[in-house]
Amino acid sequence: MTSTDRFLITGKKALVTGGSKGIGAAVAKVFAERGADVAIVGRDKKGLANVAETVRKTGRDCFPIEADLSTIEGPKHAAEQALSHFGTVDILVNNAGITYVEPLQ
């Protein structure tokens, strides 16, 4: 077994929140390169489309889900959509987050 063999996740289904940019987009791409199909969740419709296109170039399925996870309905919608599309989720990456920047004074 090589060092990269232990990271093969062929055939697994992953749900990555915050998947429209940054760390979430990178995680989705790496998971696809390692053989997983990926559902990505975010608020940025254009960003989701761009990441989905990139992931699909690996030959894996990428299902973009537009949802605001800061609401009560958002996480439920994302889970329902991913389960409806894939039937199951084997891997969950909770990457979505928000930042409030305020002066120290």
N, C-alpha and C positions, 0 to 999 in steps of 0.2 A: 504494500500500500504506500503510495506516495503521499507527501504532505498535503497535496491538494485533493486527493481522493476523499478525505474525510469531510470535505465541504461540498460534495456532490449532493444535490437535493432533487435529482431528476424525478419528475412526475409529481412533485409536491405542489400544493397550492398555497400561495402567500398573500397576505393582506398587509399592505404598507400604508400607514397614515402619514400625512405630510409628504405624499409622493409626487407632488407637482414640481418640486425643486430641491436643491440642496442635498442633505443627507438622505432623505427619503427617496429621491430620484436615483441617487447612487446605489442605495440598497436594492431598489427594484431592478436596476441594470445588472448588478452582480448576481442576484438571485436567478435572473433569467439566464445569464451566462453559465450558471451552475445547474441549469435544467428545470427550474421551477416556472410555473405560470404565476402571474402576479396581478392582483387587483391593487390599484393605487387610488388613494383617497386624498382629496384636497378641494380647496375653494376656487383655485385658478383654472378655469376651463381650458384656456390656451396652454398653460403649463402642463396640465394633465395630458392633453393631446400630443404635445411634443415628446413627453417622456414615453407615452404609449407607443408612439411611432418608433422611437429609438429601441425600446424593449422588443417590439415585434420584429425588428431586424435581426434579432438573435434566433428567430424561429420559434419563440415561445409566445403564448397568449398573454396579452395585457389588457385588463378590463378597467378603464378609468371610471371612477365614481366621484361625481361632484357632490360634496357634502360639507357642511359647516359643523365641525365637531365640538364647537363651543356651545352648541344648542342641545337641548334634550333630544330632539328628533334626529340630529345629525348622525350620531354613532349607530343608532338603531337602523336608520336608512342605509348606512354604509354596510353594516353586517348583513342585512337582508339582501342587498344587491349582490354582494360577494357570494353569499350562500346560494342565491338563485342562479348565479352564473356558473359557479364551480361545483356546487353540491356539498362542498366541504372546505374548510380552511385548516391547513396543517401548521402554518407558521403565521404568527401575528407580530408585527413590528409597530409599536405605539410610538411614533416619531413626531406626530403633530404637536405643535405648540404655538403659543403666542407670547409676544414680548411687549411689555409696557415700558417705555423709556421716559423717565422724568428727571428733571434736574435735581441735584442733591440739595440745593438751597431752598 
